Amino acid sequence: MSDSKTNERATFNNRRAFMFAAIGSAVGLGNIWRFPYIAFDNGGGAFMLPYLVALLTAGIPLLLLDYAIGHRYRGSPPLAFRRLGRWFEPVGWWNVMTNIVICIYYAVIIGWSASYVYYSFNAAWGVNPQDFFFKDFLNMAGPEALGLDFVGKVVGPLVGVWVFTSVIMALGVQKGVAGASSFFMPLLVIMFLIMVGISLTLPGAAKGLDALFTPDWSKLADPKVWVAAYGQIFFSLSICFGIMVTYSSYLKKKTDLGGTGLVVGFANSSFELLAGIGVFAALGFMAQANGQAVNEVASSGIGLAFIAFPTIINQAPMGALIGVLFFGSLVFAGITSMISIVEVIVAAIQDKLNIGRVNATLLVCIPMGIVSTLLFGTTTGLPVLDVLDKFVNTYGIVASGFLYVLAIIVFRRLPELRKHLNALSSIRIGALWTVCVFFTVAMLGYMLFKDTSGLMEKNYEGYPDGFLSIFGWGMSAALVVFGLLLSLLPWKHGQDFNVKDEHEHEQGEEK
């Protein structure tokens, strides 16, 4: 008899718990600070057409592909892919390594957001939020000054994020992951709805919404706009880097995979639209207050969150409340996403080493917390974050996703995965799904080619060669090398890799 720790896989108590966890993973920082600007910069209202096409032809089909693999093969990415085929296992470890890199910098952004919740009460950033963020808060130095000069304002919240995440992970799948997501997601929606409501009452809000939603139909002829739509869907839905494979492995054996995928996909996109309304209503106020056009104040990412929004808070009525709601939303969206990222790693360690939940959590979170603090609690934390984020998105998510989907097509595994989906879904998964998967792998290949061409053409953001060699190209190569090495390590206590017969027996009984 094999070890019970291996055979008794944790499960979500019900489908609702899974959906909260899956939506919590999908709704992250990118929904709030990336989508609004991407939409604005790529045709405004016209962007919604390629965005919807991307959701239906790539987002939901790949989400269902992840669900099918995780649910059918009942494991974290390394175990599920190993059960899919021996030579797939390195891709699973590539996913794990990608999640390790992402979570060590994701934690620091959550820490920054938590600090800014506190700063919002008295606008501690003063009259120049940009100088405060880079000089007073981060005490930022350039990449050439790489060292271990710690910044106390950053280290404290960062350690707090890791301690909180570790406690959640140690509580397990249902009490920890599902429990936290079921609490934070409704709270996030309520807070963001209040913030949107306040933003819509600000003078100039209509100006911002006009800028966001007025369609520029000529943009639809630009291939870059379509690539941007697919890129946004791909990154925001947490697909093809192990999260949804892991989460679906915790579903009960009889569950509606197709219907769940539709709910998660459209819930994520609905929140992105809500974020666009709230952010651009606030930016419209900022533009009017400063006598500028919206395109002069619109920004994305860190610039939007930690420079533009503090400026808005300084000028807006009820500014402190807007700040608490906005930065609080970033914290809650970030926490639910980070939990899902760390879960991939913890689940892989549990599966490979056949150890308990608490031991796996400590083995994962303590080393990652230390590395996270050493890299991002210092004066060079922001340049390191910027480079890691760019390269891990390209060579951790897009590249591994491209090879993983391509391999499934080449080795003809799509028919059995479609059969599994149809045995459990309230909607029929037909040949169109297969066509969409083929199309998406071509789109991923194109995105990978374009990103690589750009990175080879000139140094990303002008960073020095040595800096990029370590944190960019070196990190990207390490993802692959460590993925291969980890796949060579033996599985403890003789994992059972053959689950096909069990599933076929169950489906035969249902017929």
C-alpha positions in Angstrom: 0.0 0.0 0.0 1.4 3.4 -1.0 1.8 6.3 1.4 -1.6 7.9 2.2 -0.1 11.4 1.8 0.4 10.6 -1.9 -3.0 9.0 -2.5 -5.2 11.2 -0.4 -5.1 14.4 -2.4 -6.7 17.5 -0.9 -9.9 18.7 -2.5 -12.0 21.9 -2.6 -15.2 21.2 -0.6 -17.4 22.5 -3.5 -17.3 24.1 -6.9 -17.9 27.6 -5.4 -14.7 27.3 -3.3 -12.8 26.4 -6.5 -14.3 29.3 -8.4 -13.4 31.8 -5.7 -9.8 30.5 -5.7 -9.6 30.5 -9.5 -11.0 34.0 -9.9 -8.8 35.2 -7.1 -5.8 33.9 -8.9 -6.9 35.5 -12.2 -7.8 38.9 -10.7 -4.5 40.3 -9.7 -2.4 43.5 -10.0 -2.5 43.4 -13.8 -6.3 43.7 -13.9 -6.1 47.0 -12.0 -3.0 48.6 -13.2 -2.3 47.1 -16.7 -5.6 46.4 -18.5 -7.0 50.0 -18.4 -3.9 51.5 -20.0 -3.6 48.6 -22.6 -7.2 49.2 -23.6 -6.7 53.0 -23.8 -3.5 52.7 -25.8 -5.0 50.2 -28.3 -8.1 51.8 -29.6 -10.2 52.5 -26.5 -13.7 51.1 -27.1 -12.5 49.4 -30.3 -10.1 47.3 -28.2 -13.0 45.5 -26.7 -13.6 43.6 -29.9 -10.1 42.0 -30.2 -10.2 41.5 -26.4 -13.4 39.6 -26.6 -12.2 37.6 -29.5 -9.0 36.7 -27.6 -11.0 35.7 -24.5 -13.2 33.3 -26.6 -10.5 31.9 -28.9 -7.5 31.7 -26.6 -8.4 32.5 -22.9 -11.2 30.1 -22.3 -9.9 27.3 -24.6 -6.5 27.3 -22.8 -8.2 27.6 -19.4 -10.2 24.4 -20.2 -7.0 22.7 -21.4 -5.4 23.4 -18.0 -8.5 22.2 -16.2 -8.5 19.0 -18.2 -4.9 18.2 -17.5 -5.1 19.0 -13.8 -8.4 17.2 -13.2 -7.6 14.1 -15.3 -4.1 13.6 -14.0 -4.7 14.7 -10.4 -1.4 16.5 -9.7 0.7 19.6 -9.5 2.2 20.5 -13.0 5.2 18.1 -12.6 3.1 15.1 -11.5 0.2 15.9 -13.9 2.5 16.3 -16.9 4.5 13.1 -15.8 1.2 11.2 -15.9 0.4 12.7 -19.2 3.7 11.5 -20.6 7.2 10.9 -19.2 8.8 13.6 -21.3 6.3 16.2 -20.3 7.6 16.4 -16.7 10.4 19.0 -17.4 7.7 21.4 -18.6 5.9 21.0 -15.2 9.1 21.9 -13.4 9.6 24.9 -15.8 6.2 26.0 -14.6 7.3 25.7 -11.0 10.5 27.6 -11.6 8.5 30.4 -13.3 6.2 30.6 -10.3 9.2 30.8 -7.9 10.6 33.8 -9.8 7.2 35.6 -10.0 6.3 35.2 -6.4 9.6 36.5 -5.0 8.9 39.9 -6.7 5.1 39.8 -6.5 5.4 39.8 -2.7 7.3 43.1 -2.6 4.6 44.9 -4.7 2.0 43.7 -2.2 4.2 45.1 0.5 4.5 48.5 -1.2 0.7 48.6 -1.6 0.2 47.8 2.1 2.5 50.7 3.0 0.6 53.0 0.7 -2.7 52.1 2.4 -1.2 53.5 5.6 0.3 56.5 3.8 -3.1 57.3 2.3 -4.5 58.5 5.6 -2.2 61.6 5.7 -0.8 61.7 2.1 2.6 61.0 3.5 4.1 61.2 0.0 3.7 65.0 0.1 3.4 67.2 -3.0 5.7 65.2 -5.2 4.7 61.5 -5.1 7.3 60.6 -7.7 10.2 61.8 -5.7 8.8 60.3 -2.6 8.4 56.8 -4.2 11.8 56.6 -5.8 13.9 58.5 -3.3 12.3 58.5 0.1 10.4 55.2 0.0 12.6 52.9 -2.2 15.8 54.9 -1.7 16.5 53.6 -5.2 20.0 53.2 -6.7 20.8 52.2 -10.3 21.6 48.7 -11.4 25.4 49.5 -11.4 25.1 49.9 -7.5 24.0 46.3 -6.9 24.4 45.5 -3.3 22.8 44.7 0.1 21.8 48.1 1.3 18.5 47.3 2.9 15.6 49.8 3.0 13.6 49.5 6.2 10.4 50.9 4.7 10.4 48.0 2.2 11.7 45.1 4.3 9.2 45.3 7.1 6.0 45.0 4.9 7.8 42.4 2.7 8.5 40.1 5.6 4.9 40.6 6.8 3.6 39.5 3.4 5.7 36.3 3.5 4.6 35.5 7.1 1.0 36.0 6.2 1.3 33.9 3.0 3.1 31.1 4.8 0.3 30.9 7.4 -2.4 30.7 4.7 -0.5 28.0 2.8 0.1 25.9 5.9 -3.6 25.8 6.6 -4.1 23.7 3.5 -6.2 23.8 0.3 -9.7 24.2 1.8 -9.0 26.2 5.0 -6.1 28.2 3.6 -6.3 28.7 -0.2 -10.1 28.5 -0.6 -10.8 30.2 2.8 -8.6 33.2 2.0 -10.0 33.6 -1.5 -13.6 33.3 -0.4 -13.0 36.1 2.1 -10.8 38.4 0.1 -12.5 38.3 -3.3 -16.0 39.5 -2.1 -14.2 42.2 0.0 -12.1 43.2 -3.0 -15.2 43.6 -5.2 -17.1 45.6 -2.6 -14.1 47.9 -2.0 -13.5 48.4 -5.7 -17.2 49.1 -6.4 -17.1 51.8 -3.7 -14.0 53.3 -5.2 -15.5 53.3 -8.7 -18.6 55.0 -7.3 -16.6 57.7 -5.7 -14.4 58.1 -8.9 -17.5 58.6 -11.1 -18.6 61.6 -8.9 -15.3 63.4 -9.4 -15.2 66.5 -11.8 -13.7 65.3 -15.1 -14.6 61.7 -14.7 -16.6 61.8 -17.9 -13.5 63.1 -19.7 -11.6 60.0 -18.6 -14.3 57.6 -19.6 -14.6 59.3 -23.0 -10.8 58.8 -23.5 -11.1 55.1 -22.5 -14.2 54.1 -24.4 -14.3 56.3 -27.5 -13.4 53.8 -30.2 -10.6 54.3 -32.7 -11.7 51.7 -35.3 -8.6 52.3 -37.4 -6.5 50.6 -34.7 -8.2 47.3 -35.6 -6.0 47.2 -38.7 -2.9 47.2 -36.6 -1.6 43.6 -35.8 0.0 45.0 -32.6 -3.5 45.7 -31.2 -4.6 42.1 -31.6 -1.3 40.8 -30.1 -1.9 43.2 -27.1 -5.4 41.7 -26.7 -4.1 38.1 -26.7 -1.2 39.1 -24.4 -3.6 40.7 -21.9 -5.9 37.7 -21.8 -3.1 35.2 -21.6 -1.4 36.9 -18.7 -4.5 37.9 -16.7 -6.2 34.5 -16.7 -3.3 32.6 -15.1 -3.1 30.1 -17.9 -0.3 27.9 -19.0 2.0 28.3 -16.1 0.7 25.7 -13.7 -1.8 27.5 -11.5 -5.0 26.2 -13.1 -3.5 22.8 -13.5 -2.8 22.7 -9.8 -6.2 24.1 -8.7 -8.2 21.8 -11.0 -6.4 18.8 -9.5 -8.2 19.6 -6.2 -11.7 19.4 -7.8 -13.9 16.5 -7.0 -13.9 13.8 -9.7 -17.4 14.8 -10.9 -17.5 18.5 -11.6 -18.6 20.8 -14.4 -15.3 21.9 -15.9 -16.7 23.7 -19.0 -19.3 25.7 -17.1 -16.7 26.6 -14.5 -14.2 27.8 -17.1 -16.8 30.2 -18.6 -17.7 31.6 -15.2 -14.0 32.2 -14.3 -13.1 33.7 -17.7 -16.0 36.2 -17.8 -15.6 37.1 -14.1 -12.0 38.0 -14.7 -12.8 40.1 -17.7 -15.7 41.8 -15.9 -13.4 42.9 -13.2 -10.9 44.2 -15.7 -13.7 46.4 -17.3 -14.7 47.6 -13.8 -11.0 48.5 -13.1 -10.9 50.4 -16.4 -13.9 52.5 -15.4 -12.6 53.3 -11.9 -9.0 54.1 -13.0 -10.0 56.3 -16.0 -12.6 58.2 -14.1 -9.9 59.1 -11.6 -7.4 59.9 -14.4 -10.0 62.2 -16.0 -10.3 64.1 -12.8 -6.5 64.4 -12.6 -6.3 65.6 -16.2 -8.9 68.3 -15.7 -7.5 69.4 -12.4 -4.0 69.9 -14.0 -5.3 71.3 -17.3 -3.9 68.4 -19.2 -5.2 65.8 -21.7 -6.0 62.4 -20.4 -3.2 60.8 -22.6 -0.7 63.1 -20.7 -1.6 61.6 -17.3 -2.5 58.0 -18.3 0.1 55.4 -17.3 0.4 51.8 -16.5 1.9 49.6 -13.8 4.0 51.1 -11.0 3.7 54.6 -12.5 -0.1 54.4 -12.3 -0.3 53.0 -8.8 2.5 54.7 -6.9 2.7 58.1 -8.7 -0.5 58.9 -10.6 -2.9 57.7 -7.9 -1.2 59.5 -5.0 -1.4 62.7 -7.1 -5.1 62.1 -7.6 -5.5 61.5 -3.8 -3.8 64.8 -3.1 -6.3 66.7 -5.2 -9.5 64.8 -4.9 -12.3 65.2 -2.3 -12.3 62.1 0.0 -8.8 61.5 -1.2 -7.8 59.5 1.8 -10.8 57.2 1.3 -9.9 56.7 -2.4 -6.4 55.9 -1.4 -7.3 53.3 1.2 -9.8 51.6 -1.2 -7.4 51.7 -4.2 -4.3 50.4 -2.4 -6.4 48.1 -0.3 -7.7 46.6 -3.5 -4.2 46.1 -4.8 -3.3 44.3 -1.5 -6.3 41.9 -1.7 -5.9 41.3 -5.4 -2.2 40.6 -4.9 -2.7 38.3 -2.0 -5.2 36.0 -3.7 -2.9 35.8 -6.8 0.2 35.2 -4.7 -1.5 32.4 -2.8 -2.2 30.7 -6.1 1.4 31.2 -7.3 2.9 29.7 -4.1 0.4 26.9 -4.2 1.9 25.6 -7.4 5.3 25.3 -5.7 4.1 23.8 -2.5 2.0 21.2 -4.3 4.9 20.2 -6.5 7.2 19.7 -3.5 4.4 17.7 -1.7 4.0 15.5 -4.7 7.7 15.0 -5.4 8.9 14.4 -1.9 5.6 13.0 -0.5 5.7 15.2 2.6 3.0 16.9 4.7 1.5 20.3 4.0 3.3 22.3 6.8 6.7 20.9 6.0 6.3 21.6 2.3 5.1 25.2 3.1 8.2 25.8 5.3 10.5 24.3 2.8 9.1 26.6 0.1 8.3 29.8 1.9 11.4 30.3 4.1 14.0 30.2 1.3 11.9 32.2 -1.1 11.2 34.8 1.6 14.9 35.2 2.3 15.7 35.5 -1.4 12.8 37.9 -1.9 14.1 40.1 0.9 17.7 40.0 -0.3 16.7 41.0 -3.8 13.9 43.5 -3.3 14.4 44.8 0.2 17.5 46.7 -1.1 18.2 49.9 -3.0 18.4 48.1 -6.3 15.1 46.2 -5.8 13.1 48.1 -8.5 15.6 47.5 -11.5 15.9 43.8 -10.5 12.1 43.5 -10.4 11.7 45.3 -13.8 14.1 42.9 -15.6 12.8 39.7 -13.9 9.2 40.6 -14.7 9.9 41.2 -18.4 12.1 38.1 -18.9 10.0 35.7 -16.8 6.8 36.7 -18.7 8.5 36.0 -22.0 10.6 32.9 -21.2 8.7 31.6 -18.2 5.1 32.0 -19.3 5.0 32.6 -23.1 7.8 30.2 -24.0 6.8 27.4 -21.7 3.2 27.8 -22.7 4.1 27.6 -26.3 6.1 24.4 -25.9 3.6 22.8 -23.6 0.6 23.3 -25.9 2.7 22.5 -29.0 3.8 19.2 -27.4 0.2 18.3 -26.5 -0.7 18.9 -30.2 2.3 17.0 -31.6 1.8 14.0 -29.3 -1.9 13.9 -30.1 -3.2 14.3 -26.6 -6.0 16.8 -27.4 -8.6 14.1 -28.3 -8.4 12.4 -24.9 -8.4 15.7 -23.1 -11.5 16.9 -25.0 -13.1 13.5 -24.2 -12.4 14.1 -20.5 -13.9 17.6 -20.7 -17.1 16.4 -22.4 -17.6 13.7 -19.9 -17.8 16.3 -17.2 -19.0 19.5 -18.8 -22.5 21.1 -19.1 -21.4 22.5 -22.4 -20.2 20.6 -25.4 -16.5 20.9 -26.2 -16.3 20.4 -30.0 -13.9 20.6 -32.9 -13.9 24.4 -32.6 -12.0 24.0 -29.3 -9.3 22.1 -31.0 -9.0 24.7 -33.8 -8.7 27.5 -31.1 -5.9 25.6 -29.4 -4.0 25.3 -32.7 -4.5 29.0 -33.4 -3.4 30.0 -29.9 -0.1 28.0 -30.1 0.6 30.0 -33.3 -0.2 33.2 -31.5 2.1 32.3 -28.6 4.9 31.5 -31.1 4.5 34.9 -32.7 4.5 36.6 -29.3 7.7 34.8 -28.4 9.3 35.7 -31.7 8.4 39.4 -31.4 9.5 39.7 -27.8 12.8 37.9 -28.4 13.5 40.0 -31.5 13.0 43.2 -29.4 15.2 42.0 -26.6 18.0 41.0 -29.0 17.8 44.3 -30.9 18.6 46.5 -27.9 19.1 46.3 -24.2 15.8 46.2 -22.3 15.2 49.7 -20.9 18.9 50.5 -21.5 20.1 48.3 -18.6 23.8 47.3 -18.6 24.9 44.1 -20.3 26.1 42.4 -17.1 22.8 43.3 -15.2 20.7 41.8 -18.0 23.0 38.8 -18.3 22.3 37.9 -14.7 18.7 38.8 -14.1 17.4 38.5 -17.6 19.1 36.0 -19.9 20.7 34.1 -17.0 17.5 33.8 -15.1 15.7 32.6 -18.3 18.3 29.9 -18.9 18.1 28.8 -15.3 14.4 28.2 -15.6 15.1 25.6 -18.3 18.2 24.1 -16.6 16.6 23.7 -13.2 13.4 22.3 -14.8 15.4 19.6 -16.5 17.5 18.8 -13.3 14.4 18.6 -11.1 12.7 16.2 -13.5 15.7 13.8 -13.1 15.3 13.6 -9.3 13.5 10.4 -8.2 9.9 10.5 -6.9 9.6 9.5 -3.3 7.7 6.3 -2.3 7.0 5.2 -5.9 4.3 7.6 -7.2 1.6 5.9 -9.3 1.9 7.5 -12.7 -0.8 5.6 -14.4 -4.3 7.1 -13.8 -5.7 6.5 -17.2 -7.4 3.2 -16.4 -9.1 4.7 -13.4 -10.6 7.6 -15.4 -11.8 5.3 -18.2 -13.5 3.0 -15.7 -15.3 6.0 -14.1 -16.4 7.3 -17.5 -17.6 3.8 -18.5 -19.7 3.6 -15.4 -21.3 6.9 -16.1 -22.3 5.8 -19.6 
